[in-house]
Amino acid sequence: MPFVKLRVLLTSSLLAVGPALLLTMPAHAQTAAEAALLAGGCVGCHGVSGQGGHGIPSIRDTQSRADFVATMQAFRANQREATVMGRISRGYTEAEITSLAAFYARAQ
């Protein structure tokens, strides 16, 4: 029981303080931190490192940044067949998609 209370306390503290920490970081660190936070939304299907599996494609190191952005834009416009990615991609701004592309795209 005490462990559960500690975990809840730590989680709620991080959620409360996390955004403030982003404001105190240098711009390049903010971008990396924000991209990592955004990538958390991809983990459920694409895996912790974007490796995919079980019918879900890998998104780590498989496309250039431009191709990643183009793929997400195609999902947003319903120009690429998908089950849920059309709806998911519409939840991201252009800036967020660009951050995700930098996070997941192969080194150029």
Residue, then its C-alpha position, 0 to 999 in steps of 0.5 A: m500500500p505505501f508503494v502505491k501511494l508513493r507512486v501516485l505521489l511521484t506521478s502527480s508531482l511529475l505531471a504538475v512540475g513537468p511543464a515548468l521544467l520544460l520552461t527552464m531548459p535550453a531551447h534544443a533540450q526543450t525540443a528533444a524533451e517535447a519530441a520524447l513526450l509526443a513520441g509517448g503517444c506512439v509507444g502503445c502501437h509502435g513500441v518503445s523505440g518505434q520498432g513496430g511488430h505484430g502487423i504494426p510497421s516500424i517508424r524508427d529509422t525507416q524514413s527521412r524526416a521529409d518522408f515521415v512528415a509526408t506520410m503523416q500529412a497523407f494520413r491526415a488528408n485520408q490519402r493513405e489507407a489506415t485503420v486509426m492513423g488518420r484520426i491520430s495524425r489529425g491530433y498533431t499540429e504541423a510543428e508536432i509532426t516535425s518534432l516527431a519526424a526528427f525523433y523517429a526519422r533515420a539520420q540524414 
